[in-house]
């Protein structure tokens, strides 16, 4: 892989956790539209829940999530009470107790919650929704917050998958991103959850951080392999200081360039593959027994998942819901979100209604992101004659590809192993919205 090829495909493109992507949402979709979708869209099939906790004890400078730092209990307690009220309003709009197959608590740091708040949240979910016996209930954890009481509380509400943020164990990198977190603290936190019977463990790493090198990411990867998580996510850092103010604390001169980023990602990936992990999609790795390997996968706002529910309800500030009719996002600012809910209305601030063309192109991008394939027969069965335009675009892409990234197959097209690191750049060829906005996207490598 030459530096020239890496630079060629380093153009910023969306991460494609949805299609259309969030920069294309508008205020045309508000509480009334979302309430109508809730009443009309949901069949009796199970759905997914995402609950956002926008608080951390300290702000990591690299973070692009909607969160704020606090060490006071009052703002967190107030937010949880409002989140429970939103849950009630959503349940009221649906009009029945909807079955749920997946629950994800994200942030921020959901383990900033006190044990009694965790139990309160779990009880409210069970009150307003029918949580299936085999439901996956996942939570994102900052190991620095973990203690026995919180672990017990998460276990009692049914959590069975835990995702640990690590990023990099190198002290210089940690200082540059304002996240001091030792290997020992992380190992102890993982052991506490495993001892509580929660065996499904994910670990998140990031490449492209300030002062990061191939040597530092290799050292971190080797330490992660000692912990043997079921899944590893290896994300690329997106430096967007014009949009994310706290990223201005990072000296851009200390950031690796595109070729160095690619080398870091490749070094870590090769170590995971050599240790017996299977590469999933763009940036996930899983042990052979894990569901990401043994079951069909799809793409959502948390990355790659086996969640096949047709609908996802996002609760909390900035959360995004995905329903058959479209996407709806809550108020991003926590204060605005709280004001809306306390006034007795849904917190929807913007969204987008899906057209048939959106659904088609969303399916194409999901197939490429998850399976690296585009199959003519299955697309025609799902979308009829509308798919021909997309097939023509795929054919032109295959004909013009001089780099061995995208090729024809017997029943369509596929992204090659050489093209895998550039999946997002390839998907961008099928994005009808790209270029129609001033949005800032993450680097393609």
N, C-alpha and C positions, 0 to 999 in steps of 0.2 A: 504494500500500500504506500504510494508515493506521497510526499508532502503536498505536491501539486493537486493530487486527487482529493486529499483531505480538505485543502483550502477551497477547492471548487464547490464542494458540497457543504461548506460551513455557513452558508447563508441562513440567517435566522428564519425559522419556520415554527408553526404551532406544535404543541406537544400532542395534539389530537386525543385528548381525554374525552372530548365530545366533538360532534359535528352537527351544525355549525359550532365554531368555538366561541367562547364567552365574549370576546371583543365585538361580536356581531349581535349580541343581545341588545334590545332597545326597551325604552319605557312604555312602549305600546302594550306590553304584557304587564298587568298589574294584579292586585288582589282579586278583582272580579273574574278575570280570565282564569286565574289559577283555581279559584273556587269552583268554577264551572268544569274545568278539567278534572278536578278531584271528584266531582259528583258524577261525571259522565264517562271518564276514561277507564276507570279501574274495574276490571272483571273480578272474579273470585280467585284468580291466580295469586300466589304469594308475591309480595313486593319486597323491596329493600329499604332500609332506613339508614340515613347518615345523620349523625348529630355532631354539631360543631361546637367546640369549647375554645373560644378565642383568647385564651390567657396562658402565659408562661411566667415562671419566676424571674427569668432573665431573657432578654431578646438576643437571639443569635443573629449576627449581622448578615449572614448569607440568606436568611429565611425569606421566602416569597409568600408565605401563608398569611392569612388574615388573623393576626394575633397581636396582643399587647402584653407588656411586662407588668406584673403586679405581685406584691407580697402581702396585700391586704385581703382579708377574707370577705369583707362586705361586698365588693363589686362582683366577686365570683358567686356568692350566695344569691345576690339579687338576680344575676343572669340566669342561674339555674331555675329560680322560681318563674322567670319569664319563659324559659325554654319549656317548662312543664305546661304553662298556659298555651303556648303555641301548639304543643302536642294535642291539647284538648280542642283547640280551634280547628286543627287539621282533621282530627277524628270526627268532629261535628260536620265539617264540609263533606267528608266521605260518606257519612250517613250510616256506617256500620263498622264492625270490628274486623279490620282487614288482616288476613294472614300475612305473616312476615317470615322470610327465609334467610335474610341476611341483615345484620346490624353492624354498623361501623361507627365507633366513637373516635373523632379526629380533632385536630386542633392546629395550632396551639398544643397544649399538653393536657389531655384529659385527666392525667393522674395528678394534676394540681388540685383536683376535687378532694374534699375531705371524705373519709370513708362513709359517713352518714349521707353525704350528697350523692355518692356513687350508688348507694342502696336506694335512695329516694328516686334517682333517675331510672334505675332498673325496675323498680316497682311501677313507676308511671308508664314505662314502655309496655309492661305486661298488662296494665289496666286498659290502655287504649288500643292495643293491637294484640293479635293472636300469634304469639311467637311459637313457631313450629318446633317440635322436639329435636329435629335435626338441624336447626338453624345455626349458621355460623355467626358468632358474636365476637367481633374483633375490636381491639383498642390500641391506639398509638401511645407509646410510653416513652417518657424521658427518664432514663435509668437513675438520674440524680434525684428524682422525686420518690423513688420506690421505697416502701417500707412494708412490714408484715401486715399492718392493718389495711392498707390500700390493696395489697395483693389478695387478701381474704375477701374484701368487699367485691372486687372484680370477679373473683371465683364464685361468690354467692349469687351474683346477678347473671351467671351463665357464660361469662367470657371464656372462649376456647381457642382464641388466636390472639397473639400479642406481637406488635410491631415495634421494634426498638430503634430509635434514632441513634446513629453512631457518627456518621460522616467521615471522620478520620481521627485516629488516635495520636497522630504526631503532635507534640506539644506546641511547636511553632505554628502549625496550621490552626490548632485550636485557639491559640492566642489571637491569630489574625482574623478569626471569625467569631470571637467572643463566646466560645463554648468549651469550657474546660471540663473534660469528662474522661476519667481514667478507664483503662481496660478492666481493672479490678472491680470498680463500681458496676460496670456493665455486666461482667460475668456474674457477680453476686445477684444482680437484679434478675437476670435470666434464670439463674438457679432457683431463686425464690418462686418464680412463676412455675417452673417445672416441678418443684417440690409440692406445689399446690395442685398439681394434676393438669396444668395447662401446658401441654407439650408442643403445640404448634407455634413455632417461633419464627418471626421475620426479622431481618436486620436491614436497615437502610444505610447505604454509603453514598458519597458524592465525589465525583472527580471534577477537576477544573477549578478547585478552590485556591485562594491565595496561598502562596508559598508551598503549594503541593507539588510533589515530584513523583516520578515513577517509583522511586525508592520508598517514599513515605506511604504511597498507596499500596505497594507490595507488602510492606510491614504490617499495615492495617489489615489487609486481606488475609495474611497468614494468621493473625490473631483471631480474626472472625472465624476462620476455618477450625480453629481449636474449639470454638463454641458450638460448631456444627448446627447452625440454624436450618430450618426446613427450607426457607426462602431467603434470597438476598436480592435486594434492589440496588442497582448501581446507576444513580441518576447523574446527569451532567448539570453543573451549576450554571444558572442563568443570571448573569450580571446585568441588572436593569436599574441602575441608580436613578435614572430620570423619573421612574415610576415608583420605586421602592426606596423611601428616604433613608432608612437605616443602612442600606447597602452602600451609601456614600461614606460610611465609616471604613470601608475596605479600600485599600490603596490599589487602584487598577493596575499599577505598574508591577504588582506582585502576582498578577494573574497569569497562568500559562496560556500560550497561544493555541491555535487550533490543532497544530501538529502535536504539541505536547499533551493537550487534552486527549487526543486520539490515542497517543501512546499510553497514557495512564489507564484509559478504559480498556485497552487491549491487554495490558499487563495484568490487570485484575481479573478480567474475563478468562484469560488463559489459566490462571491459577485456580479459579473456581471449576473450570471444565476438567482440569487435570485431577481435581479432588473428587470428581464423580458427580458434580452438579450438571443439570441439563439446562441449556440456554432456552429461555422462553421469550419470544418476541424480540423486542429491542434491547431491554436492559434488566430483565429479571433472570434469576437463576434459581433452580429448585432441585431438591433431591429427587431421585427417580420415583419414590413412592408418593410424592406430594401431588395433590389434586391439580396443581398447575400443569403437571406433566401428564397425568392420567385422564384428565377430563378436558372437554372443550373450554376454551378461554375467550374472554372478551375484554374490551377496554372500557374503564370508567374513570372517574375523577381521582381514584386512589392508585391508578395504574392498571396492571393486569389482574384479572380476577376470574374465578369460576362462577361468579354470580350471573345466572341467566335470567333473572327476573326482568319482565318487560317494563316495570316502573320502579323508580327510585325516588323516595321522598327525602329531601334535604331539610333538616330542621336546624335553626340557629342562625346567627349573623353570617351573611355571605354564602350560606349553603345553597346549592343548586339542586333542583328536582328535575328528573327526566320522566316525562309521561308520554304516552303515544301521541298526544297532540303537540308536544313541544317541551321546551326547557323554561323553567322559572327560577329566578335567583332572588333570594332575600336581600334586604338592605345590607350593605357591606359594613357600614359604620355601626358599631355596637349600640351607641346611643339612639340612632334612628330606628334600629331594629326593636329595641326595648320600647320606644315610644309607640311604634305601630301596634305591637302586641298588647301593650297596656291599654290602648284605645279600643281593643276588641276586634281588630282587623288582622288579616293575614299580612305578613311582612314583605310580600312580593314587591320588588322594585323594578325589575326588568326581566326580559326573557325573549323567546322567539317561538313563533308558531311554525311547525315543520310543514314544508311542502313535500309533494311526492319526490321531487328532485333532490331535496335534502335527505330524505330517507334512503334513496338509492345511493347517493354519493357517500352518505354516512356508512352504509353497509360495505361499500367498496373499500373505504379507508379502514374500517374495522377489520375486514378480511386481510388486508395487507399488513396492518399493525400486528395482528394476532397470528395469522397463519402464513403470511408472506405470499399469499396466492390470490389470484383473481380468476375465478372459474366461470366461463361463459354460460355453460348449461344451467348451473344453479342460479346464477344471476337472472337469466331469462325466465326461469321458473318462478322466481320471486317477484320480478318487476316487469316482465313482459317486454314489449318493444321499446320501452323507454331506455333500456340498457344499451341500445346500439350505439348511442353517442359516446358513452363511456368506453365501450369496447373499441371504437375507432380511436379514442384518445390513447388507450393502452397500446394499440397497434403502432401508432405514431411514436410513442415513447420507446417501444421495443426496437423499432427501426432506427431511431436516432441515437440509441444508447451505444456509445463507443467505449464504455468503461466496464462492461460486463456486470452491470448491476441489476438489470431487468430483462428477462428473456421470455420467449414464447414456450408454451408447453403444449401437450396434446389437446388439452381442454381449456386453454387460456394462457395465463401469464404468471410468472412468479419472480419474487425478489431472490437473487442468488445470495449465497453466503458472503460473497464479496460485497454485495449491496446491503447486507443486514445493518451495518452501522449507520446507513444513510436512509433508513426506512422513512423517517419523517419527511426528508427532502423528496423522496419518491412519491409519498402520499400527497404532497403539496401540489403535484401535477393534476390531481383530481379535485382540488379544492376550488369551487366556483366563487368563493368569497375572497380568496387571497388577493391582496392588492387593492381591495375596495374599502380599506380602513387605514387609520393612522396607528393601529395597534402595534405594540412592540412585542416581538416574539423571542423565544430562546434560540440560541445557536443550534444549527442542525447537527453538530458533532459535539 
